């Protein structure tokens, strides 16, 4: 959430992976993808239709 909070614009999962020092390979980014989606389901992040994430809290 800190990565999304610090961003000036909505972020994609690959950007979150890069900020965390993780590989941006599809296998890694797909593994990370479930985390922001879960946070969006709980209302902590907002997910516009374009697949990016923004902070809601």
Number of C-alpha atoms within 10 A of each C-alpha: 15 8 15 22 16 10 13 8 12 17 18 18 22 20 18 22 18 13 12 10 9 14 13 16 10 10 9 13 19 13 10 17 15 12 13 22 18 12 16 18 12 10 13 16 21 20 21 11 7 8 12 18 24 23 21 12 9
